[in-house]
Amino acid sequence: MFGFCYKTLYKQVIKMNISMLCVGKLREPYLREAAEEYIKRISRFTSFQVYEFEDAEKLIEKIENFDYKILLDIEGEQMSSKEFADFIRENYLKWKKICFIVGGWKGFESNINKIVDKRISLSKMTFPYQLCRIILLEQIYRAFTIIKGIDYNK
């Protein structure tokens, strides 16, 4: 009986997926290549998709499909890589569909704060939105290596 429960829990964890919802596209080849590399690495650990939208309104329509919504926001909570890994681990077990939301060069209207569950900041510094995507992808990958005890985090 207990073995069945563990198998069920294991299957539920495996079915969970993480998505990144982004306004705009990565146009520069070197940024697309970096994103593809990190997506490939992340996909070893979990189901992972990136959705690109022409504008914020279309992205917001898609948000309701997710159980837990995390917005990249300069005013959001800052975390170390270890704290971010703990955050991923904790929420990985709680939610089936998590999304990270990255705005475009205009950012988002303030009303998006009403429909997200968490706001996080990559830094107090301002980065181009394309670079934020790459940094977030790298940190998601780093979080999984920390969680799995893989020698990447230095």
N, C-alpha and C positions, 0 to 999 in steps of 0.2 A: 504494500500500500504506500509506504513512504517513498519507495523508488519511483512510483508513478507520479507522485507529487513533484519530486525533483525534476523528472523528465518534463513534466508539464511546465514548470517554471523555466527550465532551460529553453524550451521551445518558445515560450512567450518572450524571453529576453532576445532570442535570435530574431524574432519577427519584428522587433522594434527597429525603427529607422530614423535617421537624422537627415534633414534637408536644409539647404541654404536657399533662401529666397532673396533674389537680388534685383535691384532696379538697374537696368543698363547691361551692356555686354562687355566682356573683356576683348578689346580690339587688338591690343598689341600681342604679337606672337609669343614673346618671351613671358608675358603674364599668363596667357592661355596654357603654355607648356608647363609653367609652375603649378597652375591650378590642376591641370590634368594629372601631374605627378602626385600631388597630395591627395587628390580624389582616389587615385589608384591605391595609394598606401592606406587611406582610411577604409576603403572597401574591403581590406583584409579583416577588419574588425566588426564592421556593421554595414547594413544597407545605407547607402548615402547617395543623395541626388542633389543637383543644383538646378534651380529654376530661374531663368532670367526673364524679366518683364520690361516692356517698353516704358511703363510709367508706374508710379506708386499706387494709383487707383486699381490697376489690374492685379498688382501684388496683393493688395489688401483683400481683394475678393477671394484669393486663394488661402489666406491665413486661417480662415475658419475650419479648414480641413485638418488642422493640427491640434494635438492635445496640449502641447506646451510650447509657447511662443517666446523667443528670446530676441530682443532688439539690440543691435549694436548702437550705442548712444554715448557720446562723449560725456554725458552727465550720469551715465550708469555706474554700477558697481565695478570697481577694479579688483582684479584677482591676480595672484601669482599663478604660474603654470601649474604648480601643485594644487592650489586651491581650485583652479579651473578643472583639473582632473578629478578632484573630489566632487565637484559640482556635476560633472558629466556622469560619474559613477552613480551618484545618488539619483539623478534624474533618469538615467538609463534604465533603472529598475522600476521607476514609478510610471513612466509614460511610454506609450506605444509609438507615437509620432511627435518628434521634436523638430522645431524649425528655428534656424537662426535667420534673422532678417537684416539685410544690408541695404541701406539706401543708396541713392545715386548722388550726383554732385549737388543736388538741391536739398538732400536730406528728406525728412518727412514732416508732415503737418503735425502739430502737437496732439491732435486727436488720436494718433496711433497708440499713444501711451495708455489709452483706455482699453485697448484690445490685446495688449501683450501681457505676459505673465512676469517677465523679468527684463531688466535693462542692464546690459553690461558694457563696459568701456575697455577698449584695448590699451588706452593710454590717455593721459591728459593732453598729449600732443594731437594735432589734427593731421590725418593722413588722407591721401586721395582714396576715394571709395574703391578703386580697382585694387590698390595695395591692401586695403583693409580686408578684402576677400582673401587674398593670399595669406596674410597674417593669421586670419581666423582659421583657414584651412590647416595651416601649419600647427596652430595651437590645438586644434581638434585631434590631429594626428599625434602630437606630443602627449596629449591627455591619455589617449589609448595606450601609448607605449608606457606611460607611467603606471596606468591601471594594470597592464599585463606584465610589468616588470621587465620590459625590453630595454636593452642598453642603447637608448637614443638620447634620453634626457641627460644633458651634461651641465 
